[in-house]
Amino acid sequence: MEDVRVYGDFHRVNPEMWDKIQGLSPFEQVDYNGDVLRVDHEGHYILIDDFIEAIRDLLPENGYGHVEFIDQLEWTVTRYTIKPGKIEEKLILVDNVVDAHQRENGL
């Protein structure tokens, strides 16, 4: 079993921003198309803090992103919401992911 699975997408990423952050990416799979950057990793633990902090600092006013960091050993999901100048982090036990989603969306 893989240690972690990490998926993310960032919107309103311009070419200048991409030039600045691509060297910081710890992800093995990266897809930059138009103004959307998608990242993917399945395997050993990776450090993503420097990467998402750089994105936070470079996102334009209408930019945003999300990262799901799934720790398959600790059985947790950390959800990151990235906006210009701000990163919100929420830790959820994998067993409670559906319940948390339903509560957040009034289901």
FENWO-V255050 format. One record per residue. N is the residue number from 0. RES is the residue in one letter. PSI is psi in whole degrees, -180 to 180 (none if undefined). Layout:
n	res	psi
N	RES	PSI
N	RES	PSI
This chain:
n	res	psi
0	M	143
1	E	149
2	D	-48
3	V	156
4	R	130
5	V	127
6	Y	140
7	G	159
8	D	143
9	F	135
10	H	145
11	R	32
12	V	116
13	N	166
14	P	-37
15	E	-42
16	M	-45
17	W	-42
18	D	-36
19	K	-30
20	I	-17
21	Q	-31
22	G	-15
23	L	-10
24	S	123
25	P	4
26	F	141
27	E	-24
28	Q	121
29	V	133
30	D	112
31	Y	115
32	N	119
33	G	-118
34	D	20
35	V	130
36	L	124
37	R	137
38	V	154
39	D	139
40	H	135
41	E	121
42	G	-136
43	H	167
44	Y	141
45	I	155
46	L	124
47	I	-4
48	D	-51
49	D	-39
50	F	-50
51	I	-28
52	E	-39
53	A	-42
54	I	-46
55	R	-44
56	D	-21
57	L	-12
58	L	139
59	P	171
60	E	-37
61	N	12
62	G	158
63	Y	164
64	G	166
65	H	143
66	V	134
67	E	115
68	F	105
69	I	112
70	D	107
71	Q	-8
72	L	-42
73	E	-12
74	W	48
75	T	159
76	V	127
77	T	122
78	R	123
79	Y	132
80	T	122
81	I	127
82	K	166
83	P	120
84	G	7
85	K	136
86	I	124
87	E	138
88	E	134
89	K	124
90	L	129
91	I	136
92	L	138
93	V	-38
94	D	-19
95	N	7
96	V	-48
97	V	-44
98	D	-44
99	A	-42
100	H	-43
101	Q	-41
102	R	-44
103	E	-29
104	N	13
105	G	31
106	L	none
